[in-house]
Amino acid sequence: MAIQKVAPGETRIGWIGTGVMGSSMCGHLIDAGFHATVCNRTKDKAACLLDKGAQWADTPNAVAETSDAIFTMVSFPADVRHVILGPDGVLAGCREGHLVVDMTTSEPSLAVEIAEAAAKVGAYTVDAPVSGGDVGAREARLSIMIGGDKEAVDALGPCWEAMAKTIGYQGGPGAGQHTKMINQTLLTTTMIGVCEGLLYAYKAGLDLETVMKSVASGAVGSWLLSNLGVRIINNNFDPGFFVEHFIKDMGIALDESKRMGLSMPGLALAHQLYLSLQALGHGRDGIQALHLALAAMSNIDWKNRKP
């Protein structure tokens, strides 16, 4: 069966998970002209989408029954399993030709399992985790790492374009999730470097903003440095991406690395540091809150520091 290309005003989309990023991403699809049905554990968090004209459904199953393409953006692999494979999950409401897109950062093996289950009802699946955080989601500048059926991926082109700046097809089911694990591995040790660099600048008595201008425009410039580095300087530890979710991602990457026989000492160190940060009560802060734990190791009260 040929897959019909999605089109604003014609294709009905469903969206499950309206958190920090999911709400903005679904909002862009509505702004692009798609009619949406949404579902979330807490209805209040979908209020802005309902104000835009989205319809509410009480279960993932109900979302699927009224949609042609269903997107999920939840927290943990267990949540993905529940909302897609559970008794009231998406696949329970799917019919032949449905498109199911999981944008959660999750396990590659689960993406494969979902693809196999969907094939039994004639549905097509795509695993499409993203990078770019809350800012990228709000500004439709995400990078989307895509795995799954190529024809389905191509059919969803207008949706990718509404949400993202960079769209990369990586291969079959699970390939998008594997690529996201690479992203998170790169992110872990870079985040440590950003924090340690700012601590060094502070102890050396330098002006942090001036230092940032100098180094961010050079060879070590990065999105993390220019965005989360600035948040650290300004004592802004609000979540663009939760610490507890980052720990989940690192755990998946470590498990996959072990399965492949890879030694990943940098990733393992970052995982331990973030577990310590979570134990200190920062699990619901942004990942830049690592700076607070590293500052405390050097007896620096970062939030109350003096110029």
C-alpha positions as CSV (number, residue, x, y, z in Angstrom):
1,M,0.0,0.0,0.0
2,A,1.4,3.4,-1.0
3,I,1.7,5.9,1.7
4,Q,-0.1,9.1,1.1
5,K,2.0,12.2,1.7
6,V,0.8,14.3,4.7
7,A,-0.7,17.7,3.9
8,P,-1.8,20.6,6.0
9,G,-5.6,20.9,6.0
10,E,-6.0,17.3,4.9
11,T,-3.9,15.1,7.2
12,R,-5.2,14.8,10.8
13,I,-2.4,14.6,13.3
14,G,-2.3,13.3,16.9
15,W,0.1,14.4,19.5
16,I,0.8,12.7,22.8
17,G,3.1,14.4,25.3
18,T,2.8,18.2,25.7
19,G,5.7,19.0,27.9
20,V,8.6,21.5,27.6
21,M,9.3,20.6,24.0
22,G,6.3,18.7,22.8
23,S,3.9,21.6,23.3
24,S,6.0,23.9,21.0
25,M,6.5,21.2,18.4
26,C,2.8,20.4,18.1
27,G,2.1,24.1,18.1
28,H,4.2,24.5,15.0
29,L,2.2,21.8,13.2
30,I,-1.0,23.5,14.1
31,D,0.4,26.8,12.9
32,A,1.3,25.1,9.6
33,G,-2.3,24.2,9.1
34,F,-2.7,20.7,10.5
35,H,-5.7,19.8,12.6
36,A,-4.5,18.2,15.8
37,T,-5.9,15.9,18.6
38,V,-3.8,15.9,21.7
39,C,-3.4,13.8,24.8
40,N,-1.3,14.3,27.9
41,R,-1.2,13.0,31.5
42,T,-2.1,16.5,32.7
43,K,-4.7,18.3,30.6
44,D,-3.6,21.7,31.9
45,K,-0.3,21.3,30.1
46,A,-2.1,21.1,26.8
47,A,-4.1,24.3,27.4
48,C,-2.1,26.4,24.9
49,L,-2.7,23.8,22.2
50,L,-6.4,23.6,23.0
51,D,-6.5,27.4,22.7
52,K,-5.0,27.0,19.2
53,G,-7.9,24.8,18.2
54,A,-6.6,21.3,19.0
55,Q,-9.1,18.7,20.2
56,W,-8.6,16.7,23.4
57,A,-8.6,12.9,23.7
58,D,-8.4,11.0,27.0
59,T,-6.3,8.1,25.8
60,P,-3.6,7.4,23.2
61,N,-6.0,4.9,21.6
62,A,-8.6,7.7,21.1
63,V,-5.9,9.9,19.6
64,A,-5.1,7.2,17.0
65,E,-8.7,6.6,16.1
66,T,-9.2,10.2,15.1
67,S,-5.8,10.8,13.4
68,D,-3.8,9.8,10.3
69,A,-0.3,10.5,11.8
70,I,0.4,10.2,15.5
71,F,3.4,11.7,17.2
72,T,4.6,10.8,20.7
73,M,7.0,12.9,22.8
74,V,7.1,11.5,26.3
75,S,9.7,11.0,29.0
76,F,11.1,7.5,29.4
77,P,11.1,4.2,27.4
78,A,8.5,2.8,29.8
79,D,6.2,5.7,28.8
80,V,6.8,5.1,25.1
81,R,5.9,1.4,25.7
82,H,2.7,2.4,27.5
83,V,1.4,5.0,25.1
84,I,2.2,3.0,22.0
85,L,2.1,-0.7,22.9
86,G,-0.2,-0.6,25.9
87,P,-3.9,-1.8,26.0
88,D,-5.1,1.7,25.4
89,G,-2.1,2.7,23.4
90,V,-1.7,4.1,19.9
91,L,-1.4,0.8,18.1
92,A,-4.7,-0.3,19.6
93,G,-6.4,2.4,17.7
94,C,-4.4,2.2,14.4
95,R,-5.6,1.0,11.1
96,E,-3.7,0.2,7.8
97,G,-1.7,3.1,6.6
98,H,-1.4,4.9,9.9
99,L,1.9,6.7,10.6
100,V,3.3,6.5,14.1
101,V,6.2,8.8,15.0
102,D,8.0,8.5,18.3
103,M,10.1,11.6,19.0
104,T,11.1,10.6,22.5
105,T,14.7,9.8,23.1
106,S,14.3,6.1,23.8
107,E,15.9,2.7,23.3
108,P,16.9,1.6,19.8
109,S,15.6,-1.9,20.5
110,L,12.2,-0.6,21.5
111,A,12.0,1.3,18.2
112,V,12.5,-2.0,16.4
113,E,9.9,-3.7,18.6
114,I,7.4,-1.0,17.9
115,A,8.0,-1.2,14.1
116,E,7.4,-5.0,14.2
117,A,4.2,-4.6,16.2
118,A,2.9,-1.8,13.9
119,A,3.6,-3.9,10.8
120,K,1.1,-6.5,12.1
121,V,-1.7,-3.9,11.8
122,G,-0.4,-2.4,8.6
123,A,0.9,0.8,10.2
124,Y,4.3,2.4,9.6
125,T,6.6,3.7,12.3
126,V,9.4,6.3,12.5
127,D,11.8,6.9,15.4
128,A,12.7,10.6,15.4
129,P,14.4,11.9,18.5
130,V,15.5,15.5,18.4
131,S,18.2,17.8,19.6
132,G,18.0,21.6,20.3
133,G,16.3,21.8,23.6
134,D,13.5,24.2,24.6
135,V,14.8,27.0,22.5
136,G,15.1,24.9,19.4
137,A,11.6,23.6,19.9
138,R,10.2,27.1,20.3
139,E,12.0,28.5,17.3
140,A,11.4,25.5,15.1
141,R,15.2,25.0,14.8
142,L,15.5,21.4,16.0
143,S,17.7,18.7,14.5
144,I,15.7,15.6,13.9
145,M,17.5,12.2,13.8
146,I,15.3,9.8,11.9
147,G,15.0,6.0,11.6
148,G,12.3,3.9,10.1
149,D,10.5,3.2,6.9
150,K,11.9,5.6,4.2
151,E,8.6,6.0,2.4
152,A,6.9,7.0,5.7
153,V,9.7,9.4,6.5
154,D,9.4,11.1,3.1
155,A,5.6,11.3,3.4
156,L,6.0,13.2,6.7
157,G,8.2,15.9,5.0
158,P,5.8,18.9,5.7
159,C,5.8,18.0,9.4
160,W,9.6,17.8,9.7
161,E,9.9,21.2,7.9
162,A,7.5,22.8,10.3
163,M,9.5,21.7,13.4
164,A,13.1,21.6,12.4
165,K,16.1,23.2,10.8
166,T,18.1,20.0,10.2
167,I,16.5,16.7,9.1
168,G,18.7,13.6,8.8
169,Y,17.5,10.2,7.7
170,Q,19.8,7.6,9.4
171,G,18.4,4.2,8.3
172,G,15.9,1.6,9.4
173,P,14.0,1.3,12.7
174,G,16.2,2.3,15.7
175,A,18.8,4.2,13.6
176,G,17.4,7.6,14.7
177,Q,17.7,6.5,18.4
178,H,21.3,5.3,17.8
179,T,22.1,8.7,16.3
180,K,20.6,10.4,19.3
181,M,22.9,8.4,21.6
182,I,25.9,9.7,19.7
183,N,24.5,13.2,20.2
184,Q,24.1,12.7,24.0
185,T,27.6,11.1,24.3
186,L,29.1,14.3,22.6
187,L,26.9,16.4,24.9
188,T,28.0,14.9,28.2
189,T,31.7,15.7,28.2
190,T,31.2,19.0,26.4
191,M,28.9,20.1,29.3
192,I,31.6,19.2,31.8
193,G,34.1,21.3,29.9
194,V,31.7,24.3,29.8
195,C,31.2,24.2,33.5
196,E,34.9,23.7,34.4
197,G,35.9,26.5,32.0
198,L,33.6,29.0,33.7
199,L,34.8,27.9,37.1
200,Y,38.4,28.5,36.1
201,A,37.5,32.0,34.7
202,Y,35.7,32.9,38.0
203,K,38.6,31.8,40.2
204,A,41.1,33.6,38.0
205,G,39.1,36.8,38.6
206,L,38.1,37.4,35.0
207,D,34.9,38.9,33.7
208,L,32.7,36.0,32.7
209,E,30.9,37.7,29.9
210,T,34.1,39.0,28.3
211,V,35.6,35.6,28.5
212,M,32.5,34.1,26.9
213,K,32.8,36.5,23.9
214,S,36.4,35.6,23.4
215,V,36.2,31.8,23.6
216,A,32.7,31.3,22.0
217,S,33.9,32.8,18.7
218,G,37.0,30.6,18.5
219,A,37.7,27.0,17.9
220,V,35.8,25.8,21.0
221,G,32.7,27.7,20.2
222,S,29.5,25.6,20.5
223,W,25.8,25.8,21.0
224,L,26.2,24.6,24.6
225,L,28.8,27.3,25.4
226,S,26.8,30.2,23.8
227,N,23.5,29.1,25.2
228,L,23.8,27.1,28.4
229,G,27.1,28.9,29.3
230,V,25.2,32.2,29.3
231,R,22.4,30.6,31.4
232,I,25.0,29.5,34.0
233,I,26.5,33.0,34.2
234,N,23.0,34.4,34.7
235,N,22.1,31.8,37.4
236,N,19.4,30.4,35.1
237,F,19.1,26.7,35.8
238,D,15.5,26.3,34.5
239,P,15.0,23.2,32.4
240,G,15.3,23.3,28.6
241,F,16.1,19.6,29.1
242,F,15.7,17.9,32.5
243,V,18.6,16.4,34.4
244,E,16.6,13.2,35.1
245,H,15.9,12.8,31.4
246,F,19.6,13.3,30.5
247,I,20.5,10.6,33.0
248,K,18.0,8.3,31.3
249,D,19.7,9.0,27.9
250,M,23.2,8.3,29.3
251,G,22.0,5.1,30.7
252,I,20.7,3.9,27.4
253,A,23.9,5.0,25.7
254,L,26.0,3.1,28.2
255,D,23.8,0.0,27.8
256,E,24.2,0.1,24.1
257,S,27.9,0.6,24.3
258,K,28.3,-2.4,26.6
259,R,26.3,-4.5,24.2
260,M,28.7,-3.4,21.4
261,G,31.8,-4.0,23.5
262,L,32.7,-0.3,23.6
263,S,34.6,1.3,26.5
264,M,33.2,4.8,27.2
265,P,35.0,6.3,30.2
266,G,34.0,9.9,29.5
267,L,30.3,9.0,29.2
268,A,30.5,6.9,32.4
269,L,32.1,9.8,34.3
270,A,29.4,12.2,33.2
271,H,26.7,9.7,34.1
272,Q,28.1,9.5,37.7
273,L,28.4,13.3,38.0
274,Y,24.8,13.7,36.9
275,L,23.6,11.0,39.3
276,S,25.3,13.0,42.1
277,L,23.5,16.1,40.8
278,Q,20.2,14.4,40.9
279,A,20.9,13.1,44.5
280,L,21.4,16.8,45.5
281,G,17.8,17.6,44.4
282,H,18.4,18.9,40.9
283,G,16.7,16.2,38.9
284,R,14.1,18.6,37.5
285,D,16.6,21.4,36.7
286,G,18.2,21.9,33.4
287,I,21.3,20.0,32.5
288,Q,23.4,23.2,33.0
289,A,22.8,22.7,36.7
290,L,25.8,20.4,36.7
291,H,27.7,23.6,37.2
292,L,26.3,23.9,40.8
293,A,27.6,20.4,41.7
294,L,31.1,21.1,40.2
295,A,31.2,24.5,41.9
296,A,30.4,23.0,45.3
297,M,33.3,20.6,44.9
298,S,35.6,23.6,44.9
299,N,33.6,25.2,47.8
300,I,32.2,27.9,45.5
301,D,28.7,29.1,46.2
302,W,27.9,30.0,42.6
303,K,24.5,31.5,43.0
304,N,25.8,33.9,45.7
305,R,29.2,34.6,44.2
306,K,30.6,38.1,44.3
307,P,32.0,39.8,41.2
